[in-house]
Amino acid sequence: SQLREEIRVQIEEGILKHLIATGVCATGVSIDDLPVLVWAGGGSSEIKSTQVPGRVCRIHAASEKSVGILIDCCDQFDRKFENHGDARCRFYKKHGWPQFYDDGRKSRKPKVQF
């Protein structure tokens, strides 16, 4: 689509530095020099769980990008979206992709504090 192409060009030209995953990232777009992608939505299919991270994991010699970072905002306040996040984490593990959590834990399950 025209929107996808505009976003790709803006990233390539350095105008956009980060992207929040939307329908733009679902299929049919290649943004090889994208360094960081924020996934802040639902979705639990294996295809989507590999396509969206694929937008950021490509090496890009021209921009000297050797690694991409996916920030997956897993919703822990709605059981349906929490299940989606759990499924995505399983797919990430299946593909051998390293996972890091903001507090150093190996599990994304929250520590409940009152």
C-alpha positions as CSV (number, residue, x, y, z in Angstrom):
1,S,0.0,0.0,0.0
2,Q,1.0,3.6,-0.3
3,L,1.2,4.0,3.5
4,R,3.6,1.1,3.8
5,E,5.8,2.5,1.2
6,E,5.8,6.0,2.8
7,I,6.7,4.5,6.2
8,R,9.5,2.3,4.6
9,V,11.0,5.4,2.8
10,Q,10.8,7.5,6.1
11,I,12.7,4.8,8.0
12,E,15.2,4.4,5.2
13,E,15.8,8.2,5.1
14,G,16.2,8.3,8.9
15,I,13.1,10.4,9.5
16,L,11.5,7.5,11.5
17,K,13.7,5.7,14.0
18,H,11.1,3.3,15.6
19,L,7.8,1.8,14.6
20,I,4.9,0.5,16.7
21,A,3.6,-2.6,15.0
22,T,0.3,-2.1,13.3
23,G,-1.3,-3.5,10.2
24,V,1.5,-1.9,8.3
25,C,3.8,-4.7,9.7
26,A,1.5,-7.6,9.2
27,T,2.4,-8.8,5.7
28,G,4.0,-7.6,2.5
29,V,6.5,-5.1,3.8
30,S,10.3,-5.2,4.1
31,I,12.0,-2.5,6.2
32,D,15.4,-4.0,6.5
33,D,17.1,-1.0,8.3
34,L,14.4,-0.8,11.0
35,P,16.3,-1.1,14.4
36,V,13.4,-1.2,16.9
37,L,9.8,-2.4,16.6
38,V,7.3,-2.1,19.4
39,W,4.5,-4.7,19.3
40,A,1.6,-3.3,21.4
41,G,-1.3,-5.4,20.3
42,G,-2.9,-8.8,20.3
43,G,-2.3,-11.8,18.1
44,S,-1.2,-15.3,18.8
45,S,-0.9,-17.1,15.5
46,E,2.6,-18.6,14.7
47,I,2.6,-16.9,11.3
48,K,2.0,-13.5,12.7
49,S,4.3,-14.1,15.6
50,T,7.2,-14.7,13.2
51,Q,6.2,-12.2,10.5
52,V,6.1,-9.2,12.8
53,P,9.5,-9.8,14.4
54,G,10.8,-10.5,11.0
55,R,10.4,-6.8,10.1
56,V,13.2,-5.9,12.6
57,C,15.5,-9.0,12.6
58,R,17.1,-8.4,9.2
59,I,20.8,-7.4,9.0
60,H,21.2,-4.2,7.0
61,A,24.8,-3.4,5.9
62,A,24.1,0.0,4.5
63,S,22.9,1.3,7.9
64,E,25.4,-0.9,9.8
65,K,22.4,-2.6,11.6
66,S,23.6,-6.0,12.9
67,V,20.7,-6.7,15.3
68,G,17.1,-5.7,15.7
69,I,15.1,-5.2,18.8
70,L,11.4,-6.2,19.2
71,I,9.7,-4.8,22.3
72,D,6.6,-7.0,22.8
73,C,4.2,-5.3,25.2
74,C,2.5,-8.3,26.8
75,D,-0.8,-7.2,28.4
76,Q,-1.2,-8.8,31.8
77,F,-4.5,-7.1,32.7
78,D,-6.7,-8.9,30.2
79,R,-6.6,-12.7,30.2
80,K,-7.2,-13.0,26.4
81,F,-4.3,-10.7,25.6
82,E,-2.1,-12.3,28.2
83,N,-2.8,-15.7,26.5
84,H,-1.7,-14.1,23.2
85,G,1.5,-12.9,24.8
86,D,2.2,-16.3,26.3
87,A,1.7,-17.9,22.8
88,R,4.0,-15.4,21.2
89,C,6.7,-16.1,23.9
90,R,6.4,-19.9,23.1
91,F,6.9,-19.2,19.4
92,Y,9.9,-16.9,20.1
93,K,11.4,-19.7,22.2
94,K,10.7,-22.3,19.5
95,H,12.6,-20.2,17.0
96,G,15.5,-19.8,19.5
97,W,15.1,-16.0,19.8
98,P,16.5,-14.7,23.1
99,Q,14.0,-13.0,25.4
100,F,14.8,-10.4,28.0
101,Y,12.5,-8.9,30.6
102,D,12.7,-5.4,32.0
103,D,13.6,-6.7,35.5
104,G,16.0,-9.5,34.6
105,R,13.5,-12.4,35.3
106,K,13.4,-15.4,33.0
107,S,9.6,-15.4,33.1
108,R,7.3,-12.5,32.1
109,K,4.8,-13.5,34.8
110,P,4.3,-10.4,37.1
111,K,5.3,-10.3,40.7
112,V,2.1,-9.3,42.4
113,Q,2.7,-6.5,44.9
114,F,0.2,-4.5,46.9
